[in-house]
Amino acid sequence: MTSTRNLRWALLATVAGLAAPGTAFAQAAPNEAAAAAPGDEIVVTARKRAESLQDVPISVQAFSSAALEQAGIKDFSEVAYRIPGLKLSAERAVDTELFIRGIGSDIQGAGADAAVGIFVDGVYLSRGTGSLLDLYDLERVEVLKGPQALRFGKSVVGGLINYVTKKPGDTFEGRFEASYGNYDRIDVAASMRGPVSDTVSLGLTASSRKHDGYAKNLRGGDEEDQNMQSVRAQLRWQPDATLDVYLSADYTRHRDGARWVDILVPGDSEEVTYLGYYAPTIDSLPGFVLPNRNAPFKSAKRRSGEHNFTGFQNSDMYGLSGTIDWQPGDGISITSQTAYRDSSLAAREDGSGMFFNFPFDPATNAPDITSAMLAGLDTYLATVPDSYFDSGKGEDVKQFSQELRLRWDNGGPLRLEGGVYYLHEKIRRAEDVNFLFSDFGAIEEFAFALAYGGIPATPSPGSNHTVTSSRNDNIGVFGEVSFDLTDQLTVEAGLRYAYDRKRYSNNRSGVSFEGEAVNFRVGETRSWDAWLPSATLRYEPSDDVTLYARYAKGYKPGGWTGEDANTPAEALVSFDPETADSFELGAKLALADRRLFINAAAYYTLYDNLQTNQFLSPGPGMPPDNFVFNAKNGTRAYGLELDFQARITDTFTLSGNYAFSKCNFTGELIIDDDGTDLDGNSCRRTPKHAFSVAANLDQPISERLALVAGTDFQYTGANFFDNPNTPILKFDEEVLLNARIGVRDIDDKWELTAWIKNLTNELNYTSKLELFGTIYSTYIPPRTYGLTARFRF
């Protein structure tokens, strides 16, 4: 028996070596199908204990291992597409933006916190690193909507995503998976777990994903390519029925290409200013016409063109965690969870999306356009784009957390739960920018020279370097009382006290975007606290029906941004904590002999001091400033969510979900000197309607083979990328269609599947930005297709 175990572990170690960072093989694979199939009941840990999804009185959407595998879901972006009301923007780890029910994380500074948290087995992941994790061999993915402060603490004012890994146990199981597709996609992955003695079990998972770029820089090579490797090791010790000790270590490495920045709409520079006192319209000047300012630099293809350089997105993420579950008796259970995580992320991209065909000045790291200025306006307009923006960002995050939970449940009507939590974070964020805004000075001076004579001066390029850092401590103490008023009616009341302390610093040097010298280093320490109550009334008239009413208060601490500050005073401008009062009614139904599950929730949430980010231009021809403000007059979010899972026959399942979402600023909210009022505006990234449907077939076609097929379709309604609801930054309605077909053996030992994602090759946006009238955009991946082979043993 021992020799067989050793052989199995040696086999997996060999496969893991093939997928390890730095080897020739690459790219990863999906997840698992041995557990529940779509339509079967799912167990979740939404309240940090195992409960049926149909019993937990919270709006939760969960993807089982079977659903993840069948849909070919490999990273978090593919989860986000399938959940109405959940939006993922930016798609860079250093700028990840998550939104649930209209509330999200659009502030990336070291002094800011997320509104939507990402957890692995209940361990909080600081910043945007969770969006980069590989989803191979997970037990499930849980998405909890609305404030979840009682058990999960800060940074969950909008909701959270919890990755639940598969744990080793007393049964041996293993898997191997390989995929090949277009863009030279190669995915390999393997996992093995099982006992090595009567009390100890081990698990090992390794995966690698690699593909060529979805976009082509004609002067530098691929963009949006991927090269990811991941490994996870687990040890579980269960000396008796009362003690369970679980240790886990993981590492994920990315060496990916930068996102592709495309010129969607060339801009018109219609107004210019010279030294603040001369402001003619360009078309009023003799011989001075600027139609489609950047038209000569717009590529005919959306995923191909000339950029100044080929960017990258690199990251290294490590994690260690240990969980002890002890049940000493008398209905008492004690859980201790200790975790440490370390991540380093770096990215560089050509933010202008254009190419300057000029020599670069080594002193400024920017193009020297003097020759075009001296050649005259016609040459200038034909050869000089309006901006050069070389953006490099890096972030290092170290975090330690410790949680201790105590629960008492002796089978009677009264249950008690409480705990304490501590989190320490060290965040260091750096941004280096080399820029040249040629319209910032050149067009004004051309206009002045044409009107009054003379030769325009060359606009000065610039660069700046900003390092922000924050040392954060978060302490939480919580308790909850649960009491069965009757066999069918339960009331729960909880309270959490949260305390946050931040020590923030900002070190900025170089030249501002307005051309002024900046050089300062400042720091500040602040603290905030909050009492966060929650209450739930749950009614279960039968084993198949759960009705609930829930109130919860959410909280996100205050902070600073300051990354674009030009003075010490600006760098220390802070924003207040954000809080939310959420009210929710829900129903969870199991019908047709539990072959049909229907869940519905209606919510109404009032946000106070909503923290949100905004780009504003200080004047015509000036680059925009980035700042954070609190929506002090309030923000209101409300909506309706519906999802279902149906096993139509023993071989055919159908599932779907729908979300109606509204999020608006309330009361007068002036955000600039032009009088822009957000009162009544929609919160950014909040589609009014969104839905998703999926169908799966698993039909035997012989004594040894079964046909497997599936498709899923997502629809997202129109929404805005900014708070002022600028029409040109509106996202139109979007659709996405995926499909697969294959065969497997009846014993489920192997499977061969052909798949296609984004079947209709939609060019859906992930972001939009306006600068000098030009609209820049980034996109989801194009149509991809391939073959996947899976083996289980």
Number of C-alpha atoms within 10 A of each C-alpha: 6 8 8 9 15 11 11 16 21 12 13 22 18 12 19 23 16 20 28 22 22 13 11 8 20 25 23 30 29 30 27 24 19 13 14 16 17 25 20 17 18 18 19 26 16 27 16 12 9 11 14 13 21 24 20 20 23 24 25 20 18 22 21 26 29 22 24 27 21 24 22 22 20 20 19 18 16 14 20 18 20 24 23 29 29 24 24 22 22 18 21 19 21 23 19 21 24 28 24 27 30 25 29 29 26 23 23 19 25 29 28 24 23 26 30 28 28 25 18 16 16 19 22 25 22 23 28 22 22 22 20 21 20 26 27 28 27 21 25 24 25 21 22 23 22 29 29 27 27 27 23 23 28 26 27 26 30 30 28 26 25 24 23 21 19 17 18 22 20 16 9 17 17 18 20 21 23 23 23 19 17 14 15 12 23 24 26 27 30 29 25 24 26 23 20 17 12 11 14 18 22 24 24 23 26 31 35 31 25 24 21 20 23 22 23 22 20 14 13 13 17 21 25 21 22 23 24 28 29 28 24 20 18 21 21 23 20 17 12 9 8 12 15 17 17 20 19 20 18 18 21 23 25 23 19 22 25 24 27 27 25 24 24 18 18 20 20 16 23 18 15 26 21 17 10 8 7 12 15 17 15 19 14 11 13 10 12 17 18 15 14 15 23 25 17 14 21 20 16 9 10 18 20 18 22 20 25 22 19 22 25 22 24 21 22 20 22 18 19 17 21 18 20 17 17 17 17 11 10 10 13 15 18 18 17 18 20 17 20 21 22 20 22 19 22 21 24 22 24 22 22 24 27 26 21 20 14 15 11 13 12 9 8 15 17 22 21 21 23 13 12 18 21 14 10 13 20 13 13 20 20 14 18 24 24 25 23 24 20 22 18 20 20 20 23 21 23 19 21 19 21 19 20 17 20 17 18 18 15 13 9 9 13 16 17 17 18 20 19 18 20 18 20 19 20 19 22 21 24 21 20 19 23 21 25 28 24 21 23 24 23 23 26 23 22 25 26 21 14 17 13 9 10 11 14 20 14 17 20 17 23 23 22 19 21 22 22 26 23 26 20 21 19 21 20 24 21 23 20 20 16 19 16 17 12 11 10 13 16 18 19 18 17 20 21 24 18 24 19 20 20 25 17 23 22 26 20 27 17 20 20 21 23 16 17 10 15 17 16 14 15 15 15 13 13 13 15 16 18 18 16 22 20 22 18 21 19 21 21 18 12 10 11 16 18 22 22 22 20 21 19 24 26 29 27 30 27 23 28 27 25 28 24 20 20 21 17 18 10 15 23 19 15 19 20 19 18 22 22 25 21 23 21 22 20 21 23 26 20 21 13 11 8 15 17 20 23 19 23 19 21 19 22 18 24 18 25 20 20 26 29 21 18 16 17 15 14 14 13 16 24 19 20 19 14 16 19 20 16 19 24 18 15 19 24 23 22 19 20 20 21 20 21 19 24 22 21 12 10 10 14 18 22 21 20 21 22 21 25 20 22 20 25 20 23 19 15 15 19 13 15 11 7 9 9 12 16 20 18 16 18 26 27 22 29 30 27 20 20 25 23 22 19 22 19 24 18 18 17 16 11 10 8 11 16 21 20 21 20 20 20 20 18 21 19 25 17 16 21 23 23 21 19 20 16 11 11 14 19 16 20 13 14 15 18 20 20 21 22 21 19 18 21 22 16 17 10 17 12 17 20 19 19 18 21 20 21 20 15 13 14 16 18 19 17 17 20 23 17 18 19 23 18 20 17 20 20 23 21 17 18 17 17 17 21 18 19 22 19 21 16 19 11
